[in-house]
Amino acid sequence: MLIYKVLRPAEWADLRAAGTSAGAPVDRQDGFVHFSTAEQLPVTLRRHFAGEAGLILLACDADALGADLRWEPSRGGALFPHLYRPLRLSDVLWSRDLPLTAAGHLTGELS
């Protein structure tokens, strides 16, 4: 199963340069890297990234993250994937820009 991480340009540049990242400020504050499923992603974008241009979408294989990935209740009790270790560039299966339109971010096909 693919899960998704949204990064700002500077966060993506840091991950590519260092090879690992503790994530965005909210991830470092919470002590884990926040991910979303395909179904959760549109609300995550509206709630936490509304109006932000230049975002990057990363896809990771949940199974490949192993025991460091935990599914925990969050918004409305839904289970969200949380990674309890730094995100590694080698975890990323693919990345792409998230265009911002008047209607919001365009995620396209998530496969």
DSSP file (Angstrom, degrees, kcal/mol; ACC not computed):
  #  RESIDUE AA STRUCTURE BP1 BP2  ACC     N-H-->O    O-->H-N    N-H-->O    O-->H-N    TCO  KAPPA ALPHA  PHI   PSI    X-CA   Y-CA   Z-CA
    1    1 A M              0   0    0      0, 0.0    61,-3.0     0, 0.0    62,-0.4   0.000 360.0 360.0 360.0 133.4    0.0    0.0    0.0
    2    2 A L  E     -A   61   0A   0     59,-0.2    36,-0.4   108,-0.1     2,-0.3  -0.663 360.0-171.7 -84.8 141.3    1.3    3.4   -0.9
    3    3 A I  E     -A   60   0A   0     57,-2.6    57,-2.6    -2,-0.3     2,-0.4  -0.895  14.7-132.8-126.6 161.6    1.2    6.2    1.7
    4    4 A Y  E     -AB  59  36A   0     32,-3.2    32,-2.1    -2,-0.3     2,-0.4  -0.903  15.2-168.5-129.3 143.1    2.0    9.9    1.1
    5    5 A K  E     -A   58   0A   0     53,-2.0    53,-2.9    -2,-0.4     2,-0.5  -0.991  14.1-149.2-125.7 134.1    4.0   12.7    2.6
    6    6 A V  E     -A   57   0A   0     -2,-0.4     2,-0.4    28,-0.2    51,-0.2  -0.901  20.0-177.3-103.5 128.8    3.7   16.3    1.5
    7    7 A L  E     -A   56   0A   0     49,-2.6    49,-2.8    -2,-0.5    -2,-0.0  -0.937  25.0-125.2-125.0 149.8    6.9   18.4    1.8
    8    8 A R     >  -     0   0    0     -2,-0.4     4,-2.4    47,-0.2     3,-0.3  -0.497  41.8 -99.7 -80.6 161.2    7.6   22.1    1.2
    9    9 A P  H  > S+     0   0    0      0, 0.0     4,-2.5     0, 0.0     5,-0.2   0.879 123.0  48.2 -54.4 -43.5   10.4   22.8   -1.3
   10   10 A A  H  > S+     0   0    0      1,-0.2     4,-2.2     2,-0.2     5,-0.1   0.877 111.6  50.6 -66.2 -36.3   13.0   23.5    1.4
   11   11 A E  H  > S+     0   0    0     -3,-0.3     4,-2.1     2,-0.2    -1,-0.2   0.896 111.7  47.8 -67.2 -40.3   12.1   20.3    3.3
   12   12 A W  H  X S+     0   0    0     -4,-2.4     4,-2.4     2,-0.2    -2,-0.2   0.905 111.2  50.9 -66.2 -42.4   12.4   18.3    0.1
   13   13 A A  H  X S+     0   0    0     -4,-2.5     4,-2.3    -5,-0.2    -2,-0.2   0.907 109.9  50.5 -61.9 -41.7   15.8   19.9   -0.7
   14   14 A D  H  X S+     0   0    0     -4,-2.2     4,-2.8     2,-0.2     5,-0.4   0.917 110.3  49.3 -62.7 -43.7   17.0   19.0    2.8
   15   15 A L  H  X S+     0   0    0     -4,-2.1     4,-2.5     1,-0.2    74,-0.2   0.922 113.0  47.0 -62.8 -43.8   15.9   15.4    2.4
   16   16 A R  H  < S+     0   0    0     -4,-2.4    -1,-0.2     1,-0.2    -2,-0.2   0.882 116.3  44.6 -66.0 -37.2   17.6   15.1   -0.9
   17   17 A A  H  < S+     0   0    0     -4,-2.3    -2,-0.2    -5,-0.2    -1,-0.2   0.915 124.9  30.6 -73.5 -43.2   20.8   16.7    0.4
   18   18 A A  H  < S-     0   0    0     -4,-2.8    -2,-0.2     2,-0.2    -3,-0.2   0.736  94.3-132.7 -90.3 -24.8   21.1   14.8    3.7
   19   19 A G  S  < S+     0   0    0     -4,-2.5    70,-2.8    -5,-0.4    71,-0.4   0.259  83.4  54.8  87.0 -13.5   19.5   11.6    2.7
   20   20 A T  E     -D   88   0B   0     -6,-0.3     2,-0.3    68,-0.3    68,-0.2  -0.969  61.3-172.7-144.8 159.8   17.3   11.6    5.8
   21   21 A S  E     -D   87   0B   0     66,-2.1    66,-2.9    -2,-0.3     3,-0.1  -0.977  30.3-146.4-155.0 140.9   14.8   14.0    7.4
   22   22 A A        -     0   0    0      1,-0.3     2,-0.2    -2,-0.3     9,-0.1   0.419  61.3-125.3 -81.5   0.3   12.9   14.2   10.7
   23   23 A G        -     0   0    0     64,-0.1    -1,-0.3     4,-0.1    10,-0.1  -0.505  47.9 -18.0  96.4-161.5   10.2   15.9    8.5
   24   24 A A  S >> S-     0   0    0     -2,-0.2     4,-2.3    -3,-0.1     3,-0.5  -0.220  76.4 -91.9 -75.7 169.3    8.5   19.2    8.8
   25   25 A P  H 3> S+     0   0    0      0, 0.0     4,-2.4     0, 0.0     5,-0.2   0.875 128.5  53.4 -52.5 -39.5    8.4   21.3   12.0
   26   26 A V  H 3> S+     0   0    0      2,-0.2     4,-2.2     1,-0.2     6,-0.2   0.867 107.9  51.3 -65.7 -34.8    5.1   19.6   13.0
   27   27 A D  H <>>S+     0   0    0     -3,-0.5     4,-1.8     2,-0.2     5,-1.3   0.942 111.3  46.4 -65.5 -47.5    6.7   16.1   12.6
   28   28 A R  H  <5S+     0   0    0     -4,-2.3    -2,-0.2     1,-0.2    -1,-0.2   0.894 113.3  50.4 -62.4 -39.2    9.7   17.1   14.7
   29   29 A Q  H  <5S+     0   0    0     -4,-2.4    -1,-0.2    -5,-0.2    -2,-0.2   0.906 115.0  42.1 -64.4 -42.2    7.3   18.6   17.3
   30   30 A D  H  <5S-     0   0    0     -4,-2.2    -1,-0.2     2,-0.3    -2,-0.2   0.664 109.0-121.6 -82.8 -16.8    5.2   15.4   17.4
   31   31 A G  T  <5S+     0   0    0     -4,-1.8     2,-0.3     1,-0.2    -3,-0.2   0.627  81.9  66.5  87.0  13.7    8.1   13.0   17.4
   32   32 A F  S   <S-     0   0    0     -5,-1.3     2,-0.6    -6,-0.2    -2,-0.3  -0.979  85.3-102.1-157.1 161.6    7.1   11.1   14.2
   33   33 A V  E     -E   83   0C   0     50,-2.8    50,-2.5    -2,-0.3     2,-0.3  -0.805  37.9-134.5 -91.8 121.3    6.7   11.8   10.5
   34   34 A H  E     +E   82   0C   0     -2,-0.6     2,-0.3    48,-0.2   -28,-0.2  -0.575  28.1 176.6 -76.6 132.3    3.0   12.3    9.5
   35   35 A F        -     0   0    0     46,-2.0     2,-0.3    -2,-0.3   -30,-0.2  -0.823  13.7-149.3-124.2 168.5    1.8   10.4    6.4
   36   36 A S  B     -B    4   0A   0    -32,-2.1   -32,-3.2    -2,-0.3     2,-0.1  -0.971  14.1-125.4-134.4 151.7   -1.6   10.1    4.7
   37   37 A T     >  -     0   0    0     -2,-0.3     4,-1.8   -34,-0.2   -34,-0.1  -0.386  41.6 -97.9 -80.2 172.3   -3.4    7.4    2.7
   38   38 A A  T  4 S+     0   0    0    -36,-0.4    -1,-0.1     1,-0.2   -35,-0.1   0.887 127.4  49.8 -59.0 -38.8   -4.8    8.3   -0.7
   39   39 A E  T  4 S+     0   0    0      1,-0.2     4,-0.4     2,-0.1    -1,-0.2   0.838 114.1  44.5 -70.0 -32.6   -8.2    8.8    0.9
   40   40 A Q  T  > S+     0   0    0      1,-0.2     4,-2.1     2,-0.1     3,-0.4   0.710  93.4  83.0 -83.0 -22.3   -6.8   11.1    3.6
   41   41 A L  H  X S+     0   0    0     -4,-1.8     4,-2.7     1,-0.2     5,-0.2   0.867  83.8  54.7 -57.8 -45.9   -4.6   13.2    1.4
   42   42 A P  H  > S+     0   0    0      0, 0.0     4,-2.2     0, 0.0    -1,-0.2   0.905 112.5  44.2 -57.7 -40.2   -7.2   15.7    0.0
   43   43 A V  H  > S+     0   0    0     -3,-0.4     4,-2.9    -4,-0.4     5,-0.3   0.901 111.4  54.0 -70.7 -39.4   -8.3   16.7    3.6
   44   44 A T  H  X S+     0   0    0     -4,-2.1     4,-2.6     1,-0.2     5,-0.5   0.926 110.5  47.6 -57.9 -44.5   -4.6   16.8    4.7
   45   45 A L  H  X S+     0   0    0     -4,-2.7     4,-1.7     1,-0.2    -2,-0.2   0.921 114.6  45.1 -64.2 -44.2   -3.9   19.2    1.8
   46   46 A R  H  X S+     0   0    0     -4,-2.2     4,-0.5    -5,-0.2    -2,-0.2   0.906 119.8  41.0 -66.0 -40.9   -6.9   21.4    2.5
   47   47 A R  H  < S+     0   0    0     -4,-2.9    -2,-0.2    -5,-0.2    -1,-0.2   0.876 130.6  19.4 -76.6 -39.5   -6.3   21.5    6.3
   48   48 A H  H  < S+     0   0    0     -4,-2.6    -3,-0.2    -5,-0.3    -2,-0.2   0.579 132.5  31.3-112.6 -13.0   -2.6   21.9    6.5
   49   49 A F  H >< S+     0   0    0     -4,-1.7     3,-2.2    -5,-0.5    -3,-0.2   0.196  71.1 153.5-134.5  17.4   -1.4   23.2    3.1
   50   50 A A  T 3< S+     0   0    0     -4,-0.5     3,-0.1     1,-0.3    -4,-0.1  -0.254  77.9   3.3 -55.7 128.9   -4.2   25.4    1.7
   51   51 A G  T 3  S+     0   0    0      1,-0.2     2,-0.6    50,-0.1    -1,-0.3   0.430  94.5 134.1  78.2  -1.2   -3.0   28.0   -0.6
   52   52 A E    <   -     0   0    0     -3,-2.2     3,-0.4     2,-0.0    -1,-0.2  -0.726  39.2-158.7 -87.1 123.2    0.7   26.8   -0.5
   53   53 A A        +     0   0    0     -2,-0.6    52,-0.0     1,-0.2    -3,-0.0  -0.553  65.6  39.7 -92.8 161.9    2.4   26.6   -3.8
   54   54 A G  S    S+     0   0    0     44,-0.2    -1,-0.2     1,-0.2    -2,-0.0   0.595  74.0 159.0  81.8  11.7    5.4   24.5   -4.7
   55   55 A L        -     0   0    0     43,-0.5    43,-2.5    -3,-0.4     2,-0.4  -0.314  29.7-145.0 -71.2 152.8    4.5   21.5   -2.6
   56   56 A I  E     -AC   7  97A   0    -49,-2.8   -49,-2.6    41,-0.2     2,-0.5  -0.963   4.3-147.8-119.0 134.2    6.1   18.1   -3.4
   57   57 A L  E     -AC   6  96A   0     39,-3.3    39,-1.9    -2,-0.4     2,-0.4  -0.897  13.6-165.7-102.7 127.6    4.2   14.8   -2.9
   58   58 A L  E     -AC   5  95A   0    -53,-2.9   -53,-2.0    -2,-0.5     2,-0.4  -0.897   5.0-153.9-110.8 141.8    6.2   11.7   -1.9
   59   59 A A  E     +AC   4  94A   0     35,-2.5    34,-3.0    -2,-0.4    35,-1.0  -0.957  15.3 178.2-115.8 135.3    5.0    8.1   -2.1
   60   60 A C  E     -AC   3  92A   0    -57,-2.6   -57,-2.6    -2,-0.4     2,-0.7  -0.953  34.2-113.2-132.6 152.0    6.3    5.4    0.1
   61   61 A D  E  >  -A    2   0A   0     30,-0.6     4,-0.9    -2,-0.3     3,-0.4  -0.777  21.9-153.3 -85.6 115.0    5.5    1.7    0.5
   62   62 A A  T >4 S+     0   0    0    -61,-3.0     3,-0.9    -2,-0.7     4,-0.4   0.888  93.4  52.9 -57.7 -41.9    3.9    1.3    3.9
   63   63 A D  G >4 S+     0   0    0    -62,-0.4     3,-1.3     1,-0.2    -1,-0.2   0.865 103.4  57.1 -63.5 -36.0    5.0   -2.4    4.2
   64   64 A A  G 34 S+     0   0    0     -3,-0.4    -1,-0.2     1,-0.3    -2,-0.2   0.708  95.5  65.4 -69.9 -19.3    8.6   -1.5    3.4
   65   65 A L  G X< S-     0   0    0     -4,-0.9     3,-1.1    -3,-0.9    -1,-0.3   0.636  89.0-172.6 -79.3 -12.7    8.7    0.9    6.4
   66   66 A G  G X   -     0   0    0     -3,-1.3     3,-1.8    -4,-0.4    -1,-0.2  -0.132  52.8 -13.8  63.6-149.4    8.3   -2.1    8.7
   67   67 A A  G 3  S+     0   0    0      1,-0.3    -1,-0.2    16,-0.0    17,-0.1   0.618 123.0  74.2 -68.4 -14.2    7.7   -1.8   12.4
   68   68 A D  G <  S+     0   0    0     -3,-1.1    16,-3.3    15,-0.1     2,-0.6   0.647  84.3  78.9 -74.0 -13.0    8.7    1.8   12.5
   69   69 A L  E <   -F   83   0C   0     -3,-1.8     2,-0.4    14,-0.2    14,-0.2  -0.856  64.4-176.4 -98.1 125.0    5.4    2.7   10.9
   70   70 A R  E     -F   82   0C   0     12,-2.9    12,-2.9    -2,-0.6     2,-0.7  -0.946  23.5-137.5-121.9 143.0    2.4    2.7   13.2
   71   71 A W  E     +F   81   0C   0     -2,-0.4     8,-0.1    10,-0.2    -2,-0.0  -0.887  36.0 173.2 -99.7 113.3   -1.3    3.3   12.4
   72   72 A E  E     -F   80   0C   0      8,-2.6     8,-3.3    -2,-0.7     2,-0.1  -0.914  35.7 -98.5-127.9 148.3   -2.7    5.6   15.0
   73   73 A P  E     +F   79   0C   0      0, 0.0     6,-0.2     0, 0.0     2,-0.1  -0.355  54.9 141.2 -64.3 140.4   -6.0    7.4   15.5
   74   74 A S    >   +     0   0    0      4,-2.2     3,-3.0     1,-0.3     4,-0.2  -0.318  50.4  29.7-143.8-129.8   -6.1   11.0   14.5
   75   75 A R  G >  S-     0   0    0      1,-0.3     3,-2.1     2,-0.2    -1,-0.3  -0.105 136.9 -15.1 -44.6 117.9   -8.8   13.1   12.7
   76   76 A G  G 3  S-     0   0    0      1,-0.3    -1,-0.3    -3,-0.1     3,-0.1   0.695 123.3 -64.4  61.5  20.0  -12.2   11.8   13.7
   77   77 A G  G <  S+     0   0    0     -3,-3.0    -1,-0.3     1,-0.3    -2,-0.2   0.434  93.5 147.4  83.8  -1.1  -10.6    8.5   14.9
   78   78 A A    <   -     0   0    0     -3,-2.1    -4,-2.2    -4,-0.2     2,-0.5  -0.390  54.2-111.6 -66.4 145.8   -9.3    7.5   11.5
   79   79 A L  E     - F   0  73C   0     -6,-0.2    -1,-0.1    -3,-0.1    -8,-0.1  -0.691  36.9-170.1 -82.7 124.8   -6.1    5.6   11.6
   80   80 A F  E     - F   0  72C   0     -8,-3.3    -8,-2.6    -2,-0.5     2,-0.5  -0.883  25.7-112.4-114.1 146.0   -3.2    7.5   10.1
   81   81 A P  E     - F   0  71C   0      0, 0.0   -46,-2.0     0, 0.0     2,-0.4  -0.663  34.7-176.0 -80.1 126.3    0.3    6.2    9.2
   82   82 A H  E     -EF  34  70C   0    -12,-2.9   -12,-2.9    -2,-0.5     2,-0.6  -0.990  15.9-146.1-125.1 127.9    3.0    7.7   11.5
   83   83 A L  E     -EF  33  69C   0    -50,-2.5   -50,-2.8    -2,-0.4     2,-0.7  -0.845   3.2-159.9 -99.2 119.7    6.7    6.9   11.0
   84   84 A Y  S    S+     0   0    0    -16,-3.3   -52,-0.1    -2,-0.6   -15,-0.1  -0.374  71.5  48.2 -99.0  53.6    8.8    6.7   14.2
   85   85 A R  S    S-     0   0    0     -2,-0.7   -52,-0.3   -64,-0.1    -2,-0.1  -0.913 103.4 -67.3-168.8 166.3   12.2    7.2   12.7
   86   86 A P        -     0   0    0      0, 0.0     2,-0.3     0, 0.0   -64,-0.2  -0.321  53.1-110.9 -61.3 146.5   13.6    9.7   10.2
   87   87 A L  E     -D   21   0B   0    -66,-2.9   -66,-2.1    -4,-0.1     2,-0.4  -0.634  33.9-147.4 -74.8 133.1   12.3    9.5    6.7
   88   88 A R  E >>  -D   20   0B   0     -2,-0.3     3,-2.0   -68,-0.2     4,-0.6  -0.822  18.4-130.2-105.1 143.6   15.1    8.2    4.3
   89   89 A L  G >4 S+     0   0    0    -70,-2.8     3,-1.3    -2,-0.4    -1,-0.1   0.860 111.6  61.9 -56.9 -33.7   15.4    9.3    0.7
   90   90 A S  G 34 S+     0   0    0    -71,-0.4    -1,-0.3     1,-0.3   -70,-0.1   0.651  93.6  64.1 -68.6 -14.3   15.6    5.5    0.0
   91   91 A D  G <4 S+     0   0    0     -3,-2.0   -30,-0.6   -31,-0.1     2,-0.5   0.712  82.5  95.6 -75.6 -21.0   12.1    5.1    1.4
   92   92 A V  E <<  -C   60   0A   0     -3,-1.3   -32,-0.2    -4,-0.6     3,-0.1  -0.599  49.3-177.2 -82.4 117.7   10.7    7.3   -1.4
   93   93 A L  E    S-     0   0A   0    -34,-3.0     2,-0.3    -2,-0.5    -1,-0.2   0.882  71.5 -16.2 -77.6 -41.3    9.3    5.4   -4.4
   94   94 A W  E     -C   59   0A   0    -35,-1.0   -35,-2.5     2,-0.0     2,-0.3  -0.985  57.6-157.2-157.6 161.3    8.5    8.5   -6.3
   95   95 A S  E     +C   58   0A   0     -2,-0.3     2,-0.3   -37,-0.2   -37,-0.2  -0.975  14.9 168.7-138.7 153.0    8.0   12.2   -6.0
   96   96 A R  E     -C   57   0A   0    -39,-1.9   -39,-3.3    -2,-0.3     2,-0.1  -0.985  37.9 -90.9-160.0 158.6    6.1   14.8   -8.0
   97   97 A D  E     -C   56   0A   0     -2,-0.3   -41,-0.2   -41,-0.2   -42,-0.1  -0.364  28.4-140.2 -67.9 148.8    5.0   18.4   -7.8
   98   98 A L        -     0   0    0    -43,-2.5   -43,-0.5    -2,-0.1   -44,-0.2  -0.866  22.5-144.3-110.1  94.4    1.5   19.2   -6.4
   99   99 A P        -     0   0    0      0, 0.0     7,-2.5     0, 0.0     2,-0.5  -0.270   7.0-138.7 -60.7 142.7    0.1   21.9   -8.7
  100  100 A L  E     +G  105   0D   0      5,-0.2     5,-0.2   -49,-0.1     2,-0.2  -0.912  27.8 171.6-105.3 124.9   -2.0   24.5   -6.9
  101  101 A T  E >   -G  104   0D   0      3,-2.6     3,-1.4    -2,-0.5   -50,-0.1  -0.664  52.6 -92.4-119.6 178.0   -5.2   25.6   -8.8
  102  102 A A  T 3  S+     0   0    0      1,-0.3     3,-0.1    -2,-0.2    -2,-0.0   0.787 129.1  51.7 -61.5 -26.3   -8.1   27.8   -7.8
  103  103 A A  T 3  S-     0   0    0      1,-0.3     2,-0.3     0, 0.0    -1,-0.3   0.495 123.1 -98.8 -88.8  -4.5   -9.8   24.6   -6.7
  104  104 A G  E <   -G  101   0D   0     -3,-1.4    -3,-2.6     2,-0.0    -1,-0.3  -0.792  67.6 -15.2 119.7-165.0   -6.9   23.4   -4.6
  105  105 A H  E     -G  100   0D   0     -2,-0.3     2,-0.7    -5,-0.2    -5,-0.2  -0.542  57.0-135.8 -80.2 139.7   -4.0   21.0   -5.1
  106  106 A L        +     0   0    0     -7,-2.5    -1,-0.0    -2,-0.2    -2,-0.0  -0.856  24.0 175.8 -96.4 116.7   -4.1   18.6   -8.0
  107  107 A T        -     0   0    0     -2,-0.7    -1,-0.1     1,-0.1   -50,-0.0   0.710  18.2-171.1 -93.8 -22.4   -3.0   15.1   -6.8
  108  108 A G        -     0   0    0      2,-0.1     2,-0.3   -10,-0.0    -1,-0.1  -0.206  54.4 -12.5  63.4-159.1   -3.7   13.2  -10.1
  109  109 A E        -     0   0    0      1,-0.1     2,-0.8     2,-0.0     0, 0.0  -0.596  63.0-149.9 -75.4 132.1   -3.4    9.5  -10.1
  110  110 A L              0   0    0     -2,-0.3  -108,-0.1     1,-0.2   -72,-0.1  -0.570 360.0 360.0-104.4  68.3   -1.8    8.2   -6.9
  111  111 A S              0   0    0     -2,-0.8    -1,-0.2   -52,-0.0    -2,-0.0   0.330 360.0 360.0-141.4 360.0   -0.1    5.0   -8.1
